[in-house]
Amino acid sequence: MTDQVRGLSTRLAVAVNRRHFLRRAANATFAGVAFAAAGKLVSPTEAFGYASHCESPTGLGCPRGCGNGQCCNVSSRPASCRCGTGATCKNDGKHCLGRASTWSGTGCWTCTTTKCTAQGKVRIQSTCCDCKTSGCERAGHICISYKTTQTVIGGCRLAPDAVAAGVIAVDTGDPETSWSRLTGAAR
């Protein structure tokens, strides 16, 4: 009986992309624990949706991890519909109606990745928020505001001697509040 179970589990592991499955399962578990610790118990479906969102396709004007919706700061949007910058949402009572109550009321989520660059190993952390709009979208009435911070956290194969150097770039979707200390910083 044990050999049959082992054989079945081996065939199943080969059939499933193990890395992808384990990463998504770990992300879903982390999201569920984080939401529970924040005082908002969510269903496993919501926690898995949250974790899956970080690996979703990227929407127009958005960094990786913000999902496939359109970001608020896209230049093709009318000025009155640019309802968020950074991790904040505007509320003008007309077109921009503040933060949406998605993701069990938080309206925001954070995705973190790392990338090896010539500056060293860079942690790229994007906080994305759903902003409620009126009369701006064809469906959904949401645009996404974001803040992406890039931080050198140590060495990697392209820069083995790099040391943690702190934040090297911030992108809020707004040229007035975005900056980069180095050219060619990873987005």
LINLIN-V893376 format. One record per residue. PSI is psi in degrees with one decimal (* if undefined). Layout:
BEGIN
PSI, PSI
END
This chain:
BEGIN
-42.3, -39.3, -34.6, -42.9, -43.9, -44.3, -43.0, -44.9, -34.7, -45.7, -39.1, -42.6, -36.8, -39.0, -30.9, 140.2, 97.1, -44.8, -48.5, -45.5, -48.0, -39.9, -46.2, -39.4, -42.4, -41.9, -41.7, -41.2, -46.0, -45.9, -42.6, -43.5, -41.7, -44.6, -40.6, -41.0, -29.5, -2.5, 6.9, 100.5, 126.5, 160.3, 157.2, -32.1, -44.3, -41.7, -41.3, -37.8, -41.3, -48.8, -38.4, -31.0, -35.0, -21.9, 9.9, 167.8, 156.8, 131.1, 169.2, 121.6, 5.0, 149.5, 167.6, 136.9, -11.1, 4.2, -174.6, 8.0, 166.0, 136.8, 152.1, -26.3, 8.1, 130.5, -21.0, -10.6, 144.4, 147.1, -36.4, -12.4, 9.4, 83.6, 7.7, 151.2, 146.4, -144.2, 32.8, 154.0, 134.1, 153.5, 99.9, 2.7, -3.0, -85.2, -31.6, 122.3, 27.9, -164.2, 136.5, 154.8, 50.3, 176.1, 49.6, 36.1, -15.4, -36.0, -8.0, 157.9, 159.2, 134.7, 136.9, 132.6, 169.4, 155.5, 138.8, 121.7, 177.6, -20.6, -16.2, -167.4, 121.1, 126.2, 125.4, 113.9, 119.0, 124.8, 123.0, 141.8, 137.4, 121.9, 133.2, 134.6, 165.1, 123.2, 10.0, -25.4, 153.5, -35.3, 149.3, -34.8, 45.0, 138.3, 164.5, 126.6, 155.5, 160.3, 122.0, 126.2, 133.5, 128.9, 128.5, 122.9, 0.7, -166.5, 164.8, -176.4, -32.4, -22.9, 72.8, -24.0, 4.4, 145.9, 160.7, 124.1, 4.2, -165.1, 130.8, -15.3, 147.7, 128.6, 119.7, 1.6, -3.1, 118.4, -25.2, -28.5, 0.4, 149.3, 161.6, 130.2, -24.1, 145.2, 149.3, 19.2, 142.7, 138.1, *
END
